[in-house]
Amino acid sequence: MNLVTISGPPSSGKTSVILKTIDSLKKQGLKVAVAKFDCLYTDDDVLYAKAGIPVKKGLSGALCPDHYFVSNVEEITNWALNNDFDILISESAGLCNRCSPYIKGIKAVCVIDNLSGINTPKKIGPMLKTADIVVITKGDIVSQAEREVFASRVNTVNPSAIIMHINGLTGQGSFELSTLLYEEALNIDSLKGMELRFPMPAALCSYCLGETRIGESYQMGNVRKMKVED
């Protein structure tokens, strides 16, 4: 089975891109499933179900969605393997732009949209910088010059990635993405022992454990202070 991890900022068009890409994969006779990871709420699983795509949904709640993903991705992969799917697509939203939900040897895709601002690529961490493929959406809303400038900024942050423009409404460009996801992906039978491409966001402090009071006397653990001069 091939596993593909797709992430990106909220509302960047990930689900639309995935739906259009799965249409192309189905036409090749491939069985595809989706694992949707989010934080508080998502109804994307309903969209996948309406399209006849097997889907599993996981909400992290109070936990970091990145840590939640890593804690559950092995079980989701085993579910897909047991059901003989050809491809499992894992979708997660990089809510803090510091997320790093990519695994070494597993195809990684970052979806980002043209409307987020030309400086946005510099604000996104390993979610963009370590991706194999960067998909840029909503290019039909901006000018050609803006598309080129935005793509150039993405290339500056991640010069080794394949940069693609996909229209989530019409599906233009999704067939090309489908060929990259399947033909160049790594076949796996287990994730056990595999490693992340980049360490998770580090945080274990009193607020992680439920503290709500403000003040230095209530802070302990992994705490970083700003340098504030008088």
Phi and psi restraints in degrees (value plus and minus 20) as a CYANA .aco file:
   2 ASN   PHI    -121.9   -81.9
   2 ASN   PSI     112.5   152.5
   3 LEU   PHI    -129.8   -89.8
   3 LEU   PSI     113.5   153.5
   4 VAL   PHI    -146.9  -106.9
   4 VAL   PSI     111.3   151.3
   5 THR   PHI    -125.8   -85.8
   5 THR   PSI     106.0   146.0
   6 ILE   PHI    -142.9  -102.9
   6 ILE   PSI     106.7   146.7
   7 SER   PHI    -159.9  -119.9
   7 SER   PSI     155.2   195.2
   8 GLY   PHI     141.9   181.9
   8 GLY   PSI     148.3   188.3
   9 PRO   PHI     -80.1   -40.1
   9 PRO   PSI     136.4   176.4
  10 PRO   PHI     -78.2   -38.2
  10 PRO   PSI     122.9   162.9
  11 SER   PHI      42.5    82.5
  11 SER   PSI       5.6    45.6
  12 SER   PHI    -106.4   -66.4
  12 SER   PSI     -28.7    11.3
  13 GLY   PHI      84.5   124.5
  13 GLY   PSI       0.5    40.5
  14 LYS   PHI     -80.3   -40.3
  14 LYS   PSI     -69.2   -29.2
  15 THR   PHI     -84.2   -44.2
  15 THR   PSI     -60.7   -20.7
  16 SER   PHI     -82.8   -42.8
  16 SER   PSI     -63.2   -23.2
  17 VAL   PHI     -82.9   -42.9
  17 VAL   PSI     -62.6   -22.6
  18 ILE   PHI     -84.7   -44.7
  18 ILE   PSI     -63.9   -23.9
  19 LEU   PHI     -80.7   -40.7
  19 LEU   PSI     -64.9   -24.9
  20 LYS   PHI     -87.2   -47.2
  20 LYS   PSI     -57.0   -17.0
  21 THR   PHI     -89.4   -49.4
  21 THR   PSI     -58.7   -18.7
  22 ILE   PHI     -84.5   -44.5
  22 ILE   PSI     -54.6   -14.6
  23 ASP   PHI     -76.5   -36.5
  23 ASP   PSI     -62.8   -22.8
  24 SER   PHI     -88.7   -48.7
  24 SER   PSI     -58.2   -18.2
  25 LEU   PHI     -87.4   -47.4
  25 LEU   PSI     -58.0   -18.0
  26 LYS   PHI     -84.4   -44.4
  26 LYS   PSI     -55.9   -15.9
  27 LYS   PHI     -85.8   -45.8
  27 LYS   PSI     -38.9     1.1
  28 GLN   PHI    -110.9   -70.9
  28 GLN   PSI     -15.4    24.6
  29 GLY   PHI      61.5   101.5
  29 GLY   PSI       2.7    42.7
  30 LEU   PHI    -118.9   -78.9
  30 LEU   PSI     123.2   163.2
  31 LYS   PHI    -112.1   -72.1
  31 LYS   PSI     101.9   141.9
  32 VAL   PHI    -143.3  -103.3
  32 VAL   PSI     119.1   159.1
  33 ALA   PHI    -147.6  -107.6
  33 ALA   PSI     141.1   181.1
  34 VAL   PHI    -150.0  -110.0
  34 VAL   PSI     119.3   159.3
  35 ALA   PHI    -134.9   -94.9
  35 ALA   PSI      97.4   137.4
  36 LYS   PHI    -123.9   -83.9
  36 LYS   PSI      97.6   137.6
  37 PHE   PHI    -129.6   -89.6
  37 PHE   PSI     113.5   153.5
  38 ASP   PHI    -169.2  -129.2
  38 ASP   PSI    -197.2  -157.2
  39 CYS   PHI    -117.8   -77.8
  39 CYS   PSI     -88.5   -48.5
  40 LEU   PHI    -129.0   -89.0
  40 LEU   PSI     -58.1   -18.1
  41 TYR   PHI    -176.1  -136.1
  41 TYR   PSI     122.7   162.7
  42 THR   PHI    -178.2  -138.2
  42 THR   PSI     122.1   162.1
  43 ASP   PHI    -137.0   -97.0
  43 ASP   PSI      -3.3    36.7
  44 ASP   PHI     -83.7   -43.7
  44 ASP   PSI     -47.7    -7.7
  45 ASP   PHI     -82.4   -42.4
  45 ASP   PSI     -49.2    -9.2
  46 VAL   PHI     -87.6   -47.6
  46 VAL   PSI     -59.9   -19.9
  47 LEU   PHI     -83.8   -43.8
  47 LEU   PSI     -62.2   -22.2
  48 TYR   PHI     -85.4   -45.4
  48 TYR   PSI     -62.0   -22.0
  49 ALA   PHI     -83.1   -43.1
  49 ALA   PSI     -60.0   -20.0
  50 LYS   PHI     -83.1   -43.1
  50 LYS   PSI     -50.9   -10.9
  51 ALA   PHI    -104.6   -64.6
  51 ALA   PSI     -17.0    23.0
  52 GLY   PHI      56.3    96.3
  52 GLY   PSI       5.4    45.4
  53 ILE   PHI    -123.7   -83.7
  53 ILE   PSI     102.9   142.9
  54 PRO   PHI     -79.8   -39.8
  54 PRO   PSI     112.6   152.6
  55 VAL   PHI    -162.7  -122.7
  55 VAL   PSI     125.0   165.0
  56 LYS   PHI    -142.6  -102.6
  56 LYS   PSI     115.9   155.9
  57 LYS   PHI    -135.5   -95.5
  57 LYS   PSI     118.6   158.6
  58 GLY   PHI    -155.0  -115.0
  58 GLY   PSI     109.1   149.1
  59 LEU   PHI    -132.0   -92.0
  59 LEU   PSI     108.1   148.1
  60 SER   PHI     -99.2   -59.2
  60 SER   PSI     -42.5    -2.5
  61 GLY   PHI      45.3    85.3
  61 GLY   PSI    -141.6  -101.6
  62 ALA   PHI    -100.4   -60.4
  62 ALA   PSI     -29.8    10.2
  63 LEU   PHI    -104.8   -64.8
  63 LEU   PSI     137.4   177.4
  64 CYS   PHI     -81.8   -41.8
  64 CYS   PSI     104.1   144.1
  65 PRO   PHI     -81.2   -41.2
  65 PRO   PSI     -47.1    -7.1
  66 ASP   PHI     -88.7   -48.7
  66 ASP   PSI     -66.2   -26.2
  67 HIS   PHI     -84.3   -44.3
  67 HIS   PSI     -57.7   -17.7
  68 TYR   PHI     -82.7   -42.7
  68 TYR   PSI     -61.0   -21.0
  69 PHE   PHI     -80.3   -40.3
  69 PHE   PSI     -70.0   -30.0
  70 VAL   PHI     -85.7   -45.7
  70 VAL   PSI     -52.2   -12.2
  71 SER   PHI     -92.4   -52.4
  71 SER   PSI     -38.4     1.6
  72 ASN   PHI    -140.4  -100.4
  72 ASN   PSI     -30.3     9.7
  73 VAL   PHI     -86.1   -46.1
  73 VAL   PSI     -51.1   -11.1
  74 GLU   PHI     -86.3   -46.3
  74 GLU   PSI     -62.5   -22.5
  75 GLU   PHI     -86.2   -46.2
  75 GLU   PSI     -59.2   -19.2
  76 ILE   PHI     -85.5   -45.5
  76 ILE   PSI     -59.7   -19.7
  77 THR   PHI     -84.5   -44.5
  77 THR   PSI     -61.4   -21.4
  78 ASN   PHI     -83.1   -43.1
  78 ASN   PSI     -57.7   -17.7
  79 TRP   PHI     -80.4   -40.4
  79 TRP   PSI     -64.5   -24.5
  80 ALA   PHI     -87.1   -47.1
  80 ALA   PSI     -58.8   -18.8
  81 LEU   PHI     -84.7   -44.7
  81 LEU   PSI     -62.2   -22.2
  82 ASN   PHI     -86.6   -46.6
  82 ASN   PSI     -43.4    -3.4
  83 ASN   PHI    -119.4   -79.4
  83 ASN   PSI     -11.0    29.0
  84 ASP   PHI      39.2    79.2
  84 ASP   PSI      20.0    60.0
  85 PHE   PHI     -98.4   -58.4
  85 PHE   PSI     130.5   170.5
  86 ASP   PHI    -102.2   -62.2
  86 ASP   PSI     -55.7   -15.7
  87 ILE   PHI    -158.1  -118.1
  87 ILE   PSI     116.1   156.1
  88 LEU   PHI    -135.5   -95.5
  88 LEU   PSI     103.0   143.0
  89 ILE   PHI    -124.9   -84.9
  89 ILE   PSI     101.1   141.1
  90 SER   PHI    -119.6   -79.6
  90 SER   PSI     102.7   142.7
  91 GLU   PHI    -134.3   -94.3
  91 GLU   PSI     108.6   148.6
  92 SER   PHI    -164.9  -124.9
  92 SER   PSI     127.5   167.5
  93 ALA   PHI    -115.2   -75.2
  93 ALA   PSI     106.1   146.1
  94 GLY   PHI    -100.0   -60.0
  94 GLY   PSI      65.3   105.3
  95 LEU   PHI     -89.8   -49.8
  95 LEU   PSI     -46.2    -6.2
  96 CYS   PHI    -129.9   -89.9
  96 CYS   PSI     -18.8    21.2
  97 ASN   PHI      42.6    82.6
  97 ASN   PSI     -12.3    27.7
  98 ARG   PHI    -126.9   -86.9
  98 ARG   PSI     -23.4    16.6
  99 CYS   PHI     -81.5   -41.5
  99 CYS   PSI     134.2   174.2
 100 SER   PHI    -161.7  -121.7
 100 SER   PSI      46.4    86.4
 101 PRO   PHI    -107.8   -67.8
 101 PRO   PSI      11.6    51.6
 102 TYR   PHI    -126.8   -86.8
 102 TYR   PSI     127.4   167.4
 103 ILE   PHI    -136.1   -96.1
 103 ILE   PSI     120.6   160.6
 104 LYS   PHI     -81.0   -41.0
 104 LYS   PSI     109.4   149.4
 105 GLY   PHI      67.6   107.6
 105 GLY   PSI     -28.0    12.0
 106 ILE   PHI    -125.1   -85.1
 106 ILE   PSI     113.1   153.1
 107 LYS   PHI     -78.1   -38.1
 107 LYS   PSI     110.0   150.0
 108 ALA   PHI    -142.2  -102.2
 108 ALA   PSI     109.1   149.1
 109 VAL   PHI    -145.4  -105.4
 109 VAL   PSI     112.2   152.2
 110 CYS   PHI    -134.0   -94.0
 110 CYS   PSI     108.2   148.2
 111 VAL   PHI    -125.8   -85.8
 111 VAL   PSI     107.2   147.2
 112 ILE   PHI    -160.8  -120.8
 112 ILE   PSI     127.7   167.7
 113 ASP   PHI    -131.9   -91.9
 113 ASP   PSI     132.5   172.5
 114 ASN   PHI     -83.7   -43.7
 114 ASN   PSI     -41.2    -1.2
 115 LEU   PHI    -103.6   -63.6
 115 LEU   PSI     -24.2    15.8
 116 SER   PHI     -99.1   -59.1
 116 SER   PSI     -29.4    10.6
 117 GLY   PHI      87.3   127.3
 117 GLY   PSI     124.6   164.6
 118 ILE   PHI     -89.5   -49.5
 118 ILE   PSI     -38.5     1.5
 119 ASN   PHI    -112.0   -72.0
 119 ASN   PSI     -24.0    16.0
 120 THR   PHI     -78.2   -38.2
 120 THR   PSI     -62.4   -22.4
 121 PRO   PHI     -74.6   -34.6
 121 PRO   PSI     -52.6   -12.6
 122 LYS   PHI     -93.7   -53.7
 122 LYS   PSI     -39.1     0.9
 123 LYS   PHI    -110.4   -70.4
 123 LYS   PSI     -28.4    11.6
 124 ILE   PHI    -120.5   -80.5
 124 ILE   PSI     113.3   153.3
 125 GLY   PHI    -104.1   -64.1
 125 GLY   PSI    -155.1  -115.1
 126 PRO   PHI     -82.1   -42.1
 126 PRO   PSI     -38.0     2.0
 127 MET   PHI     -79.1   -39.1
 127 MET   PSI     -55.3   -15.3
 128 LEU   PHI    -118.2   -78.2
 128 LEU   PSI     -60.5   -20.5
 129 LYS   PHI     -90.6   -50.6
 129 LYS   PSI     -44.2    -4.2
 130 THR   PHI    -128.8   -88.8
 130 THR   PSI     -10.6    29.4
 131 ALA   PHI     -95.3   -55.3
 131 ALA   PSI     129.2   169.2
 132 ASP   PHI    -101.5   -61.5
 132 ASP   PSI     -56.4   -16.4
 133 ILE   PHI    -150.4  -110.4
 133 ILE   PSI     113.8   153.8
 134 VAL   PHI    -134.5   -94.5
 134 VAL   PSI      98.6   138.6
 135 VAL   PHI    -120.1   -80.1
 135 VAL   PSI     104.3   144.3
 136 ILE   PHI    -125.2   -85.2
 136 ILE   PSI     105.7   145.7
 137 THR   PHI    -131.1   -91.1
 137 THR   PSI     154.3   194.3
 138 LYS   PHI      40.3    80.3
 138 LYS   PSI      10.1    50.1
 139 GLY   PHI     -91.9   -51.9
 139 GLY   PSI     -36.4     3.6
 140 ASP   PHI     -95.1   -55.1
 140 ASP   PSI     -31.5     8.5
 141 ILE   PHI    -112.9   -72.9
 141 ILE   PSI     -41.5    -1.5
 142 VAL   PHI    -131.3   -91.3
 142 VAL   PSI     150.7   190.7
 143 SER   PHI     -98.4   -58.4
 143 SER   PSI     146.8   186.8
 144 GLN   PHI     -81.2   -41.2
 144 GLN   PSI     -59.5   -19.5
 145 ALA   PHI     -82.6   -42.6
 145 ALA   PSI     -62.5   -22.5
 146 GLU   PHI     -85.6   -45.6
 146 GLU   PSI     -57.8   -17.8
 147 ARG   PHI     -82.2   -42.2
 147 ARG   PSI     -62.7   -22.7
 148 GLU   PHI     -88.6   -48.6
 148 GLU   PSI     -59.9   -19.9
 149 VAL   PHI     -85.3   -45.3
 149 VAL   PSI     -63.4   -23.4
 150 PHE   PHI     -84.0   -44.0
 150 PHE   PSI     -64.0   -24.0
 151 ALA   PHI     -82.7   -42.7
 151 ALA   PSI     -55.7   -15.7
 152 SER   PHI     -85.5   -45.5
 152 SER   PSI     -59.2   -19.2
 153 ARG   PHI     -84.8   -44.8
 153 ARG   PSI     -59.6   -19.6
 154 VAL   PHI     -83.9   -43.9
 154 VAL   PSI     -62.3   -22.3
 155 ASN   PHI     -84.5   -44.5
 155 ASN   PSI     -52.7   -12.7
 156 THR   PHI     -85.8   -45.8
 156 THR   PSI     -58.5   -18.5
 157 VAL   PHI     -95.8   -55.8
 157 VAL   PSI     -60.1   -20.1
 158 ASN   PHI    -155.5  -115.5
 158 ASN   PSI      61.5   101.5
 159 PRO   PHI     -89.2   -49.2
 159 PRO   PSI     -36.9     3.1
 160 SER   PHI    -111.1   -71.1
 160 SER   PSI     -28.6    11.4
 161 ALA   PHI    -101.6   -61.6
 161 ALA   PSI     132.4   172.4
 162 ILE   PHI    -101.9   -61.9
 162 ILE   PSI     104.8   144.8
 163 ILE   PHI    -124.5   -84.5
 163 ILE   PSI     105.4   145.4
 164 MET   PHI    -148.3  -108.3
 164 MET   PSI     127.3   167.3
 165 HIS   PHI    -127.6   -87.6
 165 HIS   PSI     105.5   145.5
 166 ILE   PHI    -150.2  -110.2
 166 ILE   PSI     116.4   156.4
 167 ASN   PHI    -114.8   -74.8
 167 ASN   PSI      92.9   132.9
 168 GLY   PHI     -89.9   -49.9
 168 GLY   PSI     -38.1     1.9
 169 LEU   PHI    -105.4   -65.4
 169 LEU   PSI     -65.7   -25.7
 170 THR   PHI    -114.3   -74.3
 170 THR   PSI     -40.6    -0.6
 171 GLY   PHI      65.4   105.4
 171 GLY   PSI     -15.4    24.6
 172 GLN   PHI     -80.6   -40.6
 172 GLN   PSI     103.6   143.6
 173 GLY   PHI      78.3   118.3
 173 GLY   PSI     -31.7     8.3
 174 SER   PHI     -92.3   -52.3
 174 SER   PSI     -50.1   -10.1
 175 PHE   PHI     -83.9   -43.9
 175 PHE   PSI     -62.8   -22.8
 176 GLU   PHI     -80.7   -40.7
 176 GLU   PSI     -59.2   -19.2
 177 LEU   PHI     -86.0   -46.0
 177 LEU   PSI     -59.5   -19.5
 178 SER   PHI     -81.5   -41.5
 178 SER   PSI     -56.7   -16.7
 179 THR   PHI     -87.8   -47.8
 179 THR   PSI     -56.0   -16.0
 180 LEU   PHI     -90.5   -50.5
 180 LEU   PSI     -55.1   -15.1
 181 LEU   PHI     -89.8   -49.8
 181 LEU   PSI     -55.3   -15.3
 182 TYR   PHI    -118.0   -78.0
 182 TYR   PSI     -68.8   -28.8
 183 GLU   PHI     -90.4   -50.4
 183 GLU   PSI     -48.6    -8.6
 184 GLU   PHI    -130.6   -90.6
 184 GLU   PSI      -7.0    33.0
 185 ALA   PHI    -108.9   -68.9
 185 ALA   PSI     145.1   185.1
 186 LEU   PHI    -116.1   -76.1
 186 LEU   PSI     106.8   146.8
 187 ASN   PHI     -95.6   -55.6
 187 ASN   PSI     112.2   152.2
 188 ILE   PHI    -150.6  -110.6
 188 ILE   PSI     135.9   175.9
 189 ASP   PHI    -142.8  -102.8
 189 ASP   PSI     -22.0    18.0
 190 SER   PHI    -189.5  -149.5
 190 SER   PSI     131.3   171.3
 191 LEU   PHI    -121.2   -81.2
 191 LEU   PSI     -24.5    15.5
 192 LYS   PHI     -80.1   -40.1
 192 LYS   PSI     107.0   147.0
 193 GLY   PHI      69.0   109.0
 193 GLY   PSI     -30.8     9.2
 194 MET   PHI     -93.7   -53.7
 194 MET   PSI     140.2   180.2
 195 GLU   PHI    -139.1   -99.1
 195 GLU   PSI     132.8   172.8
 196 LEU   PHI     -93.1   -53.1
 196 LEU   PSI     133.4   173.4
 197 ARG   PHI     -94.4   -54.4
 197 ARG   PSI     -44.9    -4.9
 198 PHE   PHI    -170.8  -130.8
 198 PHE   PSI     124.5   164.5
 199 PRO   PHI     -81.7   -41.7
 199 PRO   PSI     131.7   171.7
 200 MET   PHI     -88.9   -48.9
 200 MET   PSI     140.4   180.4
 201 PRO   PHI     -76.1   -36.1
 201 PRO   PSI     112.2   152.2
 202 ALA   PHI    -114.5   -74.5
 202 ALA   PSI     101.1   141.1
 203 ALA   PHI    -181.7  -141.7
 203 ALA   PSI      98.6   138.6
 204 LEU   PHI    -168.9  -128.9
 204 LEU   PSI      68.4   108.4
 205 CYS   PHI    -149.8  -109.8
 205 CYS   PSI    -198.7  -158.7
 206 SER   PHI     -82.9   -42.9
 206 SER   PSI     -51.2   -11.2
 207 TYR   PHI     -93.6   -53.6
 207 TYR   PSI     -49.5    -9.5
 208 CYS   PHI     -82.8   -42.8
 208 CYS   PSI     -50.7   -10.7
 209 LEU   PHI    -114.8   -74.8
 209 LEU   PSI     -10.2    29.8
 210 GLY   PHI      89.1   129.1
 210 GLY   PSI     -19.3    20.7
 211 GLU   PHI     -86.0   -46.0
 211 GLU   PSI     119.8   159.8
 212 THR   PHI    -142.0  -102.0
 212 THR   PSI     -31.9     8.1
 213 ARG   PHI     -99.0   -59.0
 213 ARG   PSI     122.9   162.9
 214 ILE   PHI    -117.9   -77.9
 214 ILE   PSI     117.9   157.9
 215 GLY   PHI     122.7   162.7
 215 GLY   PSI     126.7   166.7
 216 GLU   PHI     -81.1   -41.1
 216 GLU   PSI     -51.2   -11.2
 217 SER   PHI     -89.4   -49.4
 217 SER   PSI     -36.7     3.3
 218 TYR   PHI    -119.5   -79.5
 218 TYR   PSI     -19.5    20.5
 219 GLN   PHI    -121.2   -81.2
 219 GLN   PSI     111.3   151.3
 220 MET   PHI    -171.8  -131.8
 220 MET   PSI     144.3   184.3
 221 GLY   PHI      70.7   110.7
 221 GLY   PSI    -161.5  -121.5
 222 ASN   PHI    -103.1   -63.1
 222 ASN   PSI      69.4   109.4
 223 VAL   PHI    -140.2  -100.2
 223 VAL   PSI     111.2   151.2
 224 ARG   PHI    -137.1   -97.1
 224 ARG   PSI     109.3   149.3
 225 LYS   PHI    -126.7   -86.7
 225 LYS   PSI     124.5   164.5
 226 MET   PHI     -96.4   -56.4
 226 MET   PSI     131.3   171.3
 227 LYS   PHI    -109.9   -69.9
 227 LYS   PSI      87.0   127.0
 228 VAL   PHI    -133.2   -93.2
 228 VAL   PSI      94.3   134.3
 229 GLU   PHI    -115.6   -75.6
 229 GLU   PSI     125.9   165.9
